[in-house]
Amino acid sequence: MKTIQINIPDTVELEEREAKMLLASRLYEKGKLSLGQAADLVGLSKRAFMELLGDYDVPIINYPPSELDGDIANARDHAAGIP
């Protein structure tokens, strides 16, 4: 695991756990970390991490619209009996 040291101005009130949650939630949102990896980074269970994601405006299911369009097309083909 990498260790990163960040210097934050004294005027910013930010606890270590909140900083970890901010970083983990954004890395999860960007697809850089899995849900489990992000939860581990913060020291939470997957369930607890998922429950907090809404507080950071991060959706639990991170699915790109481009992939969703493909899945819808596949579902239509399957329903129509097209292999």
N, C-alpha and C positions, 0 to 999 in steps of 0.2 A: 504494500500500500504506500502511496506517495504521501509525503508530509509537506504542507505548504504553510508558510508563515506570512501573515498579512498584518500590516500595521494600520490600525484604524485610529483616526483622531480621537482624542480624549472627549471631545464634545459630542461624539456619537454614542448614545446609550444603546449598547448592543451586547447582550449576553452571548457566551460561547454557543449555547444550545440553539439560540435563535439564528446566529450566523450559520451554523451547520444546517439548520432547517432551510434557510434561504438558499444556500448553495445546493443542498441535496434536491430540493423541490425543482429548482431550475434545471439542474443536470438531468433529472428524471423527465421533465417536460421536453427537453431537447433530445431525449433519447440516448443520452450519454451514459446513463445508469439505469439498470433495471429497478423495478420496485423494491426488490429485496436488497440490492446494493445501496439504494438511497436510504432505505430504512436503517440498514446497518451503519451507514455514515453518521446518522443522527443518534443511533443507539436506541432505536425503537423497534417494536414488532411491525410487521407489514401492516397489520390492521390499524395500529395506532398512527402510523405514518399516513395511511390512506385517509384516516379521519381528519388529519390536519391539513391535507392538501388543499381543501376548499378555502382555508384561511389564507392561502398563498395564491389563490386564483389559478390553481393548477388542476386540470381535470384528472380524475383517477384513471380513466381509460384514455390513453394518448394514442389516437389512431388518425393518421394523416388522411385528409379527404381524398387524395388520389388513390389510396389503397381501398378506401370504402367504395369508390366508384367501380373499381375492378371487381370487388366482392359482390356488388349488386348485379353487375353484368353476369358474373359466374352463377349467381343464384337464379337469375332469369333463365339462363341457358339450361341449368339443371332442371328447373321446373318445366321447361319446354321439352325436355328429353334430348337436348343436344349434348353430346359427349364433350 
